[in-house]
Amino acid sequence: MEEILLSDKIKDYKIDFAERDADFHMDRFHYHPYYEIYFLLSGNCSALINHSIYHLVPGDFVLIPQSTMHRFVYDCNSTVKRYNLFFTMEFITSLFHSDTKDILEHLFHYPVLHLTSLLQDNATRLFDTLHQETTKQDTCSQAVIPAYISLILSLLVRNRDHIQLQDLDSAENAIQASARYISTHFQEAVSLHMVADYIHMSPTYYSKKFKQITGVGFKEYLTKTRLYEATELLTHTSLNMTEIAIRCGFNDGNYFGDAFRKEFGLSPLQYRKRRKNLL
């Protein structure tokens, strides 16, 4: 639920390896105009994807469609190693041709999958080799990189049914329910007290647990949910600013404009123009 970085449009694909120290903190929700596969190699963390919470363990894959709000919350007691593979629809179409839509719908139908130990080892070797090819390129790299990406995607698609969920505790289930409530009622005059009552928590305890589990406060989460919807309407409709503000739950057009500028560094009109130029 943060800004789309307006220059954040990769060409075809990108692979990234990172080791997150125990004190690393991802400040914001975000989304981007391409697909992402997150492969957790070691450590523990949680993923928040479209108002749902998922606990991750080593070997888990997180599959994030384009323009999907998400954030990773890292366990302060463990160091995390992970790969991220990003790719565009256009690039995957060049690999799979006419079956691309069906392949992506099947692969990204559910956000998390967990492979067997043997398949995890195979996936790790593929990711390791792909990362080496992209960081130390030679005359053959541009020919073999698409092949390795194709192998990774094929491995995941063929084993898509290996879903393993880590149970949420009662507080996490309640916070998840409240996040989903926000996602369907953000156009209304939603308040902390209203949502706390919906999940049968005191406002004070709810506010504390919401911040602890999601990493952001209730008001910030609600505002960012509204702003995310605003970016979608700015990009894909011709509605004027007043109509968009009302549809997103902002009763004051000036407040909508101020909140938008604070989040994105652009006015809504500037954002619309920039996004249209990138599409």
Secondary structure, 3 states (H helix, E strand, C coil): CCCCCCCCCCCCEEEEEEEECCCCCCCCCECCCCEEEEEEEECCEEEEECCEEEEECCCEEEEECCCCCEEEEECCCCCEEEEEEEECHHHHHHHHHHHHHHHHHHHCCCCEEECCHHHHHHHHHHHHHHHHHHHCCCCCHHHHHHHHHHHHHHHHHHCCCCCCCCCCCHHHHHHHHHHHHHHHHCCCCCCHHHHHHHCCCCHHHHHHHHHHHHCCCHHHHHHHHHHHHHHHHHHHCCCCHHHHHHHCCCCCHHHHHHHHHHHHCCCHHHHHHHHHHHC
